[in-house]
């Protein structure tokens, strides 16, 4: 089961934040995600990603 959905904001293990644009499985069954960061795409394993903290804005 996928840990992240399309459009989720995530942090990579290197601290960079991006948006999940695609999810897919390798032939070995490992889950990968295409993450857009500043207009560039990174392809990362699920274990290298964590959910980005949600920021609550004051009204």
matplotlib code that plots the C-alpha trace (Angstrom):
import matplotlib.pyplot as plt

x = [0.0, 1.3, 2.3, 1.8, -0.8, -0.5, -0.2, 1.2, 4.0, 7.0, 10.5, 13.4, 16.1, 18.3, 15.8, 14.4, 10.7, 8.6, 5.2, 4.4, 3.5, 3.6, 3.8, 5.0, 6.5, 9.8, 10.0, 11.3, 8.1, 9.7, 7.6, 9.0, 7.7, 8.3, 8.7, 8.7, 11.1, 11.5, 10.4, 12.7, 11.7, 13.4, 12.7, 13.0, 12.3, 9.5, 11.9, 13.7, 10.6, 8.7, 5.5, 6.1, 4.7, 1.5, 1.7, -1.4, -1.9, -3.5, -6.9]
y = [0.0, 3.5, 5.7, 9.0, 10.2, 12.4, 16.1, 15.3, 17.5, 15.5, 15.9, 13.9, 12.4, 15.3, 17.9, 19.1, 19.6, 18.7, 17.5, 13.9, 13.9, 10.1, 6.8, 3.5, 0.1, -1.3, -4.8, -5.9, -4.5, -1.5, 1.7, 4.8, 8.3, 11.1, 14.3, 17.8, 20.2, 23.7, 22.5, 19.4, 15.8, 13.5, 9.8, 8.5, 5.3, 5.4, 5.0, 8.2, 10.3, 11.6, 13.7, 17.4, 19.1, 21.0, 24.7, 26.2, 29.9, 32.3, 33.8]
z = [0.0, -0.9, 2.0, 0.0, -2.5, -5.5, -4.4, -0.9, 0.2, 1.4, 2.7, 1.3, 3.5, 2.5, 3.8, 0.5, 0.2, -2.8, -4.2, -5.1, -8.8, -9.6, -7.7, -9.1, -8.3, -9.6, -11.0, -7.6, -5.9, -4.3, -4.1, -5.8, -6.1, -8.6, -6.5, -8.1, -6.4, -7.9, -11.4, -11.4, -10.9, -8.4, -8.3, -4.8, -2.8, -0.3, 2.6, 1.7, 2.1, 5.1, 5.3, 5.5, 8.6, 8.0, 8.7, 10.3, 9.4, 11.8, 10.7]

ax = plt.figure().add_subplot(projection="3d")
ax.plot(x, y, z, "-o")
ax.set_aspect("equal")
plt.show()
